Amino acid sequence: MGTAEIEQKIPHRAPMLLLDEIVEISETAIHARKTFASDDFFVQGHFPGYPLVPGVIQCECCLQAGAILLSEQTPDVGEFVPVATRMDSVKFKNMVRPGDTVDIHVTLKERLSNAYFLTGKMLLNGKTTMRLDFACSITNPRDTEEGSGGDAS
């Protein structure tokens, strides 16, 4: 699954679309890839002379992969979107730099009503760069009467 198909599954667009391809997807797991570029907006000032992909961007890659995984379980793609409600146990193990291609793995652990609990990790050359546990709820972004308090991811 390439960029066009990814854009059909989640509302993210450049420059915040952080997945290049979906390698494999099942009912409970997804494997995606991303190659970071030296001109990505988030490495321009992080850090001059030694650019690094910020940890929050690495987390967002997992959240977007999770959103694609959950899009398979939403009633109408585009009408309902997964919204991040919690991130726990975030750990950064190795640095990611422009030019690096990472593998992103997300697994659905549990579903309770419209709440989904997932685990994500990012690998570079087979070594973990980060991992996190996170939760999402499925919401209608057009529904303004219901405050979710989450971050659309």
NORQUIFEN-V364860 format. One record per residue. N is the residue number from 0. PHI is phi in whole degrees, 0 to 359 (999 if undefined). OMEGA is omega as a letter, one per 40 degrees, with the letter a starting at -180 (999 if undefined). Layout:
N_PHI_OMEGA / N_PHI_OMEGA
//
This chain:
0_999_a / 1_260_a / 2_302_a / 3_300_i / 4_289_i / 5_299_a / 6_295_i / 7_283_a / 8_265_a / 9_226_a / 10_279_a / 11_294_i / 12_222_i / 13_304_e / 14_269_a / 15_263_i / 16_281_a / 17_247_i / 18_233_i / 19_265_a / 20_203_i / 21_255_a / 22_279_a / 23_204_i / 24_215_i / 25_229_a / 26_293_a / 27_236_a / 28_210_i / 29_220_i / 30_234_a / 31_236_i / 32_226_i / 33_213_i / 34_251_a / 35_274_a / 36_249_a / 37_291_i / 38_262_i / 39_301_a / 40_304_a / 41_281_i / 42_259_a / 43_301_i / 44_243_a / 45_230_e / 46_235_i / 47_304_a / 48_88_i / 49_209_a / 50_293_i / 51_230_i / 52_284_a / 53_300_i / 54_301_a / 55_295_i / 56_290_i / 57_298_i / 58_298_a / 59_299_i / 60_302_i / 61_294_i / 62_297_i / 63_293_i / 64_298_i / 65_298_i / 66_296_i / 67_293_i / 68_303_a / 69_285_i / 70_298_i / 71_289_a / 72_248_i / 73_270_a / 74_300_a / 75_226_i / 76_301_a / 77_94_i / 78_277_i / 79_236_a / 80_229_i / 81_287_i / 82_239_a / 83_295_i / 84_241_a / 85_196_i / 86_229_a / 87_228_i / 88_51_i / 89_284_a / 90_225_i / 91_252_a / 92_251_a / 93_218_a / 94_282_i / 95_240_a / 96_235_i / 97_305_a / 98_97_i / 99_283_i / 100_251_a / 101_249_i / 102_258_a / 103_244_a / 104_238_i / 105_228_a / 106_235_i / 107_280_a / 108_266_a / 109_201_i / 110_232_i / 111_231_a / 112_58_i / 113_259_i / 114_255_a / 115_237_a / 116_246_a / 117_228_i / 118_235_i / 119_230_i / 120_209_i / 121_239_a / 122_238_i / 123_234_a / 124_53_i / 125_82_i / 126_254_a / 127_294_i / 128_261_i / 129_200_i / 130_211_i / 131_198_i / 132_252_i / 133_210_i / 134_232_i / 135_225_i / 136_238_i / 137_268_a / 138_221_i / 139_265_a / 140_295_i / 141_273_a / 142_278_a / 143_275_a / 144_279_a / 145_249_i / 146_276_a / 147_270_a / 148_72_a / 149_259_i / 150_247_i / 151_298_a / 152_224_999
//
